[in-house]
Amino acid sequence: MKTRFRRHATVPPHARDPFAQDLLKWSADFEVPSIGEDVIIRINGIGRAKVVGYASQGGYLGVMTVPYSPPDWWIRQNGPPSPDNAALAFGIEISRIDAGRGHERRVIHAPHGAGVQRRTRRL
């Protein structure tokens, strides 16, 4: 796979297997969000965003997102958020929001390999 950035109109063929050779890799443990769905961009305090498309880079599939209220530094660095100025976020960088509940769903690993638990946080 090449490292170049490429937009996709629909979700392209992909795999969750990080060792997949001929498919884009999706790095989350949930399905790729649909266009129009809200997600939480967990990195750098970016927060809630709307999925407006799909893109790939470096062999990984990501979602193009428009943050609702990004931090000031994000706006200074990228300009105002809009569908024409969407941000690429990869699966590992986002959390899904349970429809109709406003809850973020994410997997949190317990200390010392004690297992995995699900935690729901009110947004």
Salt bridges, closest charged atoms under 4 A:
GLU31 OE2 - ARG16 NH2 2.74
GLU37 OE2 - ARG96 NH2 2.37
ASP38 OD2 - ARG48 NE 3.15
ASP38 OD1 - LYS50 NZ 3.47
ASP98 OD2 - ARG105 NH1 3.93
GLU104 OE2 - ARG106 NE 3.86
GLU104 OE1 - ARG121 NH2 2.46
